[in-house]
Amino acid sequence: MRLASVLATGRGETNRLLSDLAARASQRGLRVVGTVQVNHDPTDGKHCDMDVRVLPDGPVLRISQSLGTQSRGCRLDPSALEQAVRLTEGALESGADLMIVNKFGKHEAEGRGFRELIGSALMRGIPVIVGLNGLNIDAFADFAGAFAERLDPTGDAIAAWLDADCPEQPARRAV
């Protein structure tokens, strides 16, 4: 059972690292499921729009909702997140070598979102890597216990984890 997390400090850096990992793993012939996040420039001058691409082949779902320029509450659209979870679950049922979860966020911290699916993948022996943010480090630690490995937020560290935990699958490699 292999569970890893990554937390980068630069805005959007964790998203970029996980997107690069998804591309690298797919190029190696691995069946990758999960989500990677794509942020777009703020349309209201303040809040970015958040989308996730459901792996391996889409769709792209808007997971943020516009609450107005003065809002301070959570902008996550829970129904869109649950749709991403259902789509990932279907992909996982079809077989996977790696699962990527763009963020262990508030919903996962509260027992919803991708939380059960992370456990399901791990029980099947599928390595999982999740993005973290500073707000949910403790909740992730409570969830993962001693089973999670914290990766340095570098492409090299993540590539080394991939190489160690997900050997190349030549029979499935794209021609």
C-alpha positions in Angstrom: 0.0 0.0 0.0 1.7 3.2 -1.2 0.3 6.6 -0.4 2.2 9.8 -1.1 1.4 13.5 -0.7 3.0 16.6 -2.1 2.7 20.2 -0.9 4.3 23.0 -2.9 4.4 26.6 -1.8 4.0 28.5 -5.1 0.6 29.3 -6.3 -0.6 26.5 -8.6 2.7 24.6 -8.2 1.2 21.5 -6.7 -1.3 21.4 -9.6 1.5 21.6 -12.1 3.6 18.9 -10.4 0.6 16.5 -10.4 -0.3 17.3 -14.1 3.3 16.6 -15.1 3.2 13.4 -13.2 0.0 12.3 -14.9 1.5 13.0 -18.3 4.7 11.2 -17.4 2.9 8.1 -16.1 0.6 8.0 -19.2 3.7 8.2 -21.5 5.1 5.2 -19.7 2.0 3.2 -20.5 0.5 3.4 -17.0 -3.3 3.5 -16.6 -3.8 6.7 -14.6 -7.1 7.6 -12.9 -8.1 10.5 -10.7 -8.0 14.3 -11.2 -5.6 17.1 -11.9 -6.6 20.7 -11.2 -6.4 23.5 -13.7 -6.8 27.0 -12.5 -7.8 29.9 -14.7 -7.1 33.6 -14.3 -9.6 35.4 -12.1 -12.7 36.6 -13.9 -13.7 38.8 -10.9 -10.2 40.2 -10.4 -9.9 38.2 -7.1 -10.8 34.5 -7.3 -9.5 32.1 -9.8 -11.8 29.6 -11.5 -11.0 26.0 -10.6 -11.5 23.1 -13.0 -10.4 19.5 -12.7 -9.6 17.2 -15.5 -10.8 13.7 -14.8 -8.1 11.2 -15.8 -7.4 9.6 -18.1 -9.5 11.2 -20.8 -11.6 14.0 -19.3 -14.1 15.5 -19.0 -13.0 18.8 -17.5 -15.3 19.9 -14.7 -15.7 23.4 -13.1 -15.4 22.7 -9.4 -15.6 26.3 -8.2 -18.7 28.4 -8.1 -19.0 32.2 -8.2 -20.2 33.5 -4.9 -19.5 37.2 -5.7 -16.5 39.4 -5.2 -17.1 40.0 -1.5 -17.5 36.3 -0.6 -15.1 34.7 1.9 -16.7 31.2 2.1 -15.7 28.0 0.4 -16.2 28.3 -3.3 -16.1 24.6 -4.0 -19.1 23.2 -5.9 -19.8 20.0 -3.9 -21.9 18.5 -6.7 -19.1 19.0 -9.2 -16.6 17.4 -6.9 -18.9 14.4 -6.3 -19.3 14.0 -10.1 -15.5 13.9 -10.4 -15.4 11.2 -7.7 -18.1 9.1 -9.5 -16.2 9.4 -12.8 -12.9 8.4 -11.1 -14.6 5.5 -9.4 -15.8 4.2 -12.8 -12.3 4.6 -14.3 -10.8 2.8 -11.2 -13.2 -0.1 -11.8 -11.9 -0.4 -15.3 -8.4 -0.9 -14.0 -5.6 1.4 -12.9 -1.9 1.5 -12.1 -1.9 4.9 -10.4 -4.4 7.3 -8.8 -3.8 11.0 -8.6 -6.1 13.2 -6.4 -5.5 16.9 -7.0 -6.2 17.9 -3.4 -7.0 16.3 -0.1 -9.3 19.2 0.8 -12.0 20.1 3.2 -14.5 17.5 1.9 -11.9 14.7 2.3 -11.0 16.0 5.8 -14.7 15.7 6.7 -14.9 12.1 5.3 -16.4 12.9 1.9 -15.0 13.6 -1.6 -12.2 11.3 -2.6 -11.6 9.9 0.8 -13.3 6.5 0.4 -11.9 6.1 -3.1 -8.4 6.7 -1.9 -8.8 3.8 0.5 -10.4 1.6 -2.1 -7.4 2.2 -4.5 -4.9 1.4 -1.7 -6.7 -1.8 -0.8 -6.4 -2.9 -4.4 -2.7 -2.2 -4.3 -2.9 0.9 -6.5 -0.4 3.6 -5.5 -2.1 7.0 -4.7 -0.6 10.5 -4.7 -2.5 13.5 -3.4 -1.9 17.2 -3.4 -2.1 19.0 0.0 -2.6 22.5 1.1 -1.6 24.0 4.5 -5.2 23.9 5.8 -5.6 20.1 5.6 -2.2 18.8 6.6 -3.4 17.6 10.0 -6.6 16.0 8.6 -4.5 14.1 6.0 -2.1 13.0 8.7 -5.0 11.7 10.8 -6.4 9.9 7.7 -3.2 8.4 6.5 -1.4 7.7 9.8 2.1 6.3 9.2 1.2 5.0 5.8 1.8 8.2 3.8 5.1 9.3 2.4 5.6 13.1 2.1 7.4 13.9 -1.2 9.6 16.9 -1.8 7.7 19.2 -4.1 10.1 18.7 -7.0 9.6 17.0 -10.3 12.7 14.8 -9.6 11.3 13.6 -6.2 7.9 12.8 -7.7 9.5 11.0 -10.7 11.6 8.9 -8.3 8.4 7.9 -6.4 6.7 7.0 -9.7 9.7 4.9 -10.8 9.8 3.1 -7.5 6.1 2.5 -7.1 4.8 2.2 -10.7 7.0 0.1 -13.0 6.5 0.8 -16.7 3.9 -1.3 -18.4 5.3 -2.2 -21.8 2.3 -4.2 -22.9 0.1 -1.2 -22.5 2.5 1.4 -23.9 1.0 3.5 -26.6 2.4 2.7 -30.1 
